[in-house]
Amino acid sequence: MTFASIPICFLILMACGSQAIAQTNRPSFRVAALQAGDPPAHVAAKIARPDKLTATIGDVLIRIDGPKLWTLSGIDFQNSKMAVEDSAYGSVMNIQGVGLLGSAHFLDVPGKPGEVEKEQVSLVQFFLDERPVTEITPTMNLTGKSFRMNRESNIQAVHLNSSVTLRDGVLIETVRMRTTEAVNLKLSYPLMYAWSPTMSQYLFGDDKGIQKRGVFVSEPAKAAEGLEKSSRWMAVYDAKSKKGAVLYVTKHPATADAWLQFTDAPGIYRKLRLMSFSEKTMPAGFDGTFQSAVGFFTATDNDWDTQARQRMIQLQTLDATRSDANRD
């Protein structure tokens, strides 16, 4: 499917998913403004959690954001911004009759002013060089050879075990989703990445090679969307910084789709979402894991697609099992 122009009003969703608020069947719900990510009271009494955390491992820096419920919030490579902070990462579900929940997506509770429904985070753990981080402060800046965050949460009836791992120049995200009851979904986004608007070109491909190549739209053009159902990876490249990134889907359940859905919003982001359960029901007893690996590269305008393909091949052979979300 090729990109198609969409109305400029879409841009108001830059911190959300691509599904408009109006799609929910309960108009009394809305996406709330980002708030401090306060955990349940019984959890807050046991553990402190940072508002902001950065982890620098080699050439890569990632941000973890408390108000977004301890999910990714931007990626830098060699001091160049690869992915922006002003957007939602993590996992999001658009539940039939409810709306968007997860990460930075909160919903007002009808009849209860000031009360919001959101993803309930029950566990957050940080590891630096495979050792638990025990000294927690509001703002943290970690540097080492490897970093990992483990996280457990619930989006209504769906339990999530997720992890973010950074080592050897590769960022790995894993989310295991389980439910004991059927959940009717408009769609789910197991993983999301808000590539920088400075990215100028892109590639989509499968394990055999490149399927599609193109140039991102520039301001003042309207935002556009795309959906690639057969692709397994996406590469982006910034001609100005001569740097790029490749995302490869390393794992997804055999019973669930793993499409690459994309929003090209000039001046805001080039948002990539792993999309699943579009107008489907997550069945009772579902237990499935989605995982992606992101690698980075430097290149020239003439060879960036070659460099991206080589990086993708490296990600194909990556032993990502050590980042299992159920670890520790």
Steps between C-alpha positions, in 0.01 A plus 500: 500500500644836405498809716186710469446855610289549810344812655718737697282442808679170533803684633336553835561131565878527502523371854243228432431218258362549154144420606293813554335558834164511325530132418419393855144388567499684832524872421521585870853359488791702367876474486622684806803724518824334607524473877750374752500121472382422849485125572229337712524602866603154621787502250608860559555422866753231409708650222617837371504569128676774305321774309776509239775252421765492230724204425809550285654179370777562249374721216134464594296696755142414592252682720244348736209723601300474824195697381477252210497218756866404464517444128750619240505872426759575235816347355835662408786350299841667501337818639245512217129463574364183346159501672318789669373538857162658427311181418378178659707182497435167670179302442156646426162333446186646348231302681152483349264729690782640713770673295878524503679381813867441573819699544413872461134432421267571794120515497264702719266283707135594429327654801823531700656843435877499530526121496670328208533145382846401381739211471571369851874453553580253779876451455792700362859377535822645361827315440838651407769258386267219617489633856180636658486878535399557862558873547200668339478879464251720310752563221750231408781486244657157466806399299638151455543204267139383510162618628171323553159598632243237598140606538169333588162660445134449411290666232159399628486119466832469313815435706828623352856395577731735313868581481730757342859386450794699362833332437759469222342787306161326476173598666267204563139532615288205602139480615316186603121539506270263688130500578259257664196661339419608147574865417329660201744734328487761229875449486812472712846649467737265687803722424544855367786728388478872423786554255629856478341732241855563371493153343488554125471153343367156583507135402264210571600141447462132581760232562573483127583866453358846434130519412444875490705819513392860524555859614323649800274799443621844606321797652254650414366176351223322687562187702472164326452141609609159378453135588738220402353159577778283360807695613712389792730799530520874444806722456515879529780737399583863576692650207616793711660305786589203275356263761217250496321224685351162415216327685462125451208299640680209664196328649121500487229245583408260221132573567532879482581745222809720523447774243713814470269804516649841434416868541713756316433832677753760379646713777364264767617141446518200268302266726533123462262265678496124514129436444297193594143385575341747259123462553563165669453340839795403715372159609479376856819313581710701254871497586718665237829686477594785267863609470699746291867584466627843395851555366672817383743591223691782332499534122514730200211597277630258237536190717253541785265231371792256481607588855142463620467158338825383657382617841171318449684176424695541825173541689362185334773291657488674837455279804219699654392231745702655785258793504198285586244709687457228762861513608576578867 
